[in-house]
Amino acid sequence: EVSARGLSSIISIFAAYLNQEDPDDALLIHITCYTDPESEITTVYETSAGLDETYLAGGVEHYLFSNLSRNGVCWVNLSCECSITGRISEKELKKMVDSIYR
């Protein structure tokens, strides 16, 4: 499932890749771009004990985190905020991030 919506000051894209055998096992990708350069990005990500690391790729800081049984990564590049979350390992998250900048 992929959806996109645009409001006056943001463009939001959301993709959910579902595991047919386990509906709780989904890979979620969310991108929000702010069209107003004065917009301040203030999203809060809930985390739990476990993965908590800053990862530099493509000259951009990415924040790896865990929340319950899922891991995630979030970052801001120019006026876009991006995140990937799911039941994926730290190694897989880093591989995904690295693939963006190739």
C-alpha positions as CSV (number, residue, x, y, z in Angstrom):
1,E,0.0,0.0,0.0
2,V,1.4,3.4,-1.0
3,S,-0.4,6.7,-0.4
4,A,0.5,10.3,-1.0
5,R,-1.1,13.5,0.0
6,G,-0.3,17.1,-0.3
7,L,-1.4,20.0,1.9
8,S,-0.6,23.6,1.5
9,S,2.8,23.4,3.3
10,I,3.7,19.6,3.2
11,I,3.8,16.7,0.8
12,S,3.6,13.3,2.6
13,I,4.3,9.9,1.1
14,F,3.7,6.7,3.1
15,A,4.4,3.1,2.0
16,A,3.6,-0.1,3.9
17,Y,4.9,-3.4,2.8
18,L,3.0,-6.1,4.5
19,N,3.9,-9.7,5.2
20,Q,0.9,-11.8,4.2
21,E,1.8,-14.5,6.7
22,D,2.2,-12.1,9.7
23,P,0.2,-8.8,9.4
24,D,2.2,-7.3,12.4
25,D,5.4,-7.7,10.4
26,A,5.4,-4.7,8.1
27,L,8.1,-2.4,6.6
28,L,7.0,1.2,6.9
29,I,8.5,4.1,4.9
30,H,7.4,7.6,5.5
31,I,8.6,10.8,3.8
32,T,7.3,14.3,4.6
33,C,8.6,17.2,2.6
34,Y,7.9,20.8,3.7
35,T,7.3,23.2,0.9
36,D,7.7,26.3,3.2
37,P,11.4,26.8,3.9
38,E,10.5,28.4,7.2
39,S,8.8,25.2,8.4
40,E,10.4,23.7,11.5
41,I,10.6,19.9,11.5
42,T,9.4,18.7,15.0
43,T,8.4,15.0,14.7
44,V,9.0,12.9,17.9
45,Y,9.9,9.2,17.6
46,E,9.0,6.9,20.5
47,T,11.9,4.7,21.5
48,S,12.6,1.9,23.9
49,A,15.9,0.4,25.3
50,G,18.1,-1.1,22.7
51,L,19.3,0.3,19.5
52,D,20.3,4.0,19.8
53,E,22.9,5.2,17.4
54,T,23.8,8.0,15.0
55,Y,24.9,6.8,11.6
56,L,26.5,9.0,9.0
57,A,25.8,8.3,5.3
58,G,25.8,10.6,2.3
59,G,26.9,13.5,4.5
60,V,23.6,13.2,6.5
61,E,23.1,12.0,10.1
62,H,20.7,9.2,10.5
63,Y,19.3,8.1,13.9
64,L,18.9,4.4,14.4
65,F,16.5,3.4,17.2
66,S,14.4,0.6,18.6
67,N,10.8,0.7,19.7
68,L,9.3,-2.4,21.2
69,S,10.0,-5.2,18.7
70,R,10.8,-2.9,15.8
71,N,13.9,-1.0,14.7
72,G,13.9,2.2,12.7
73,V,16.0,4.9,11.2
74,C,15.0,8.5,10.7
75,W,16.7,11.5,9.2
76,V,16.2,15.0,7.7
77,N,17.7,15.9,4.3
78,L,17.1,19.5,3.2
79,S,13.4,20.1,3.8
80,C,12.4,16.4,3.9
81,E,12.0,14.2,7.0
82,C,12.3,10.4,6.3
83,S,11.9,7.2,8.3
84,I,12.0,3.5,7.8
85,T,10.7,1.1,10.5
86,G,10.0,-2.6,10.8
87,R,11.2,-5.9,12.2
88,I,14.6,-5.4,10.6
89,S,18.1,-5.6,12.0
90,E,20.5,-2.8,12.5
91,K,22.7,-4.2,9.7
92,E,19.7,-4.2,7.3
93,L,18.8,-0.6,8.2
94,K,22.3,0.6,7.5
95,K,22.3,-1.3,4.2
96,M,19.0,0.4,3.2
97,V,20.3,3.8,4.2
98,D,23.6,3.3,2.2
99,S,21.6,2.3,-0.9
100,I,19.9,5.7,-0.9
101,Y,23.2,7.5,-1.6
102,R,24.6,5.2,-4.4
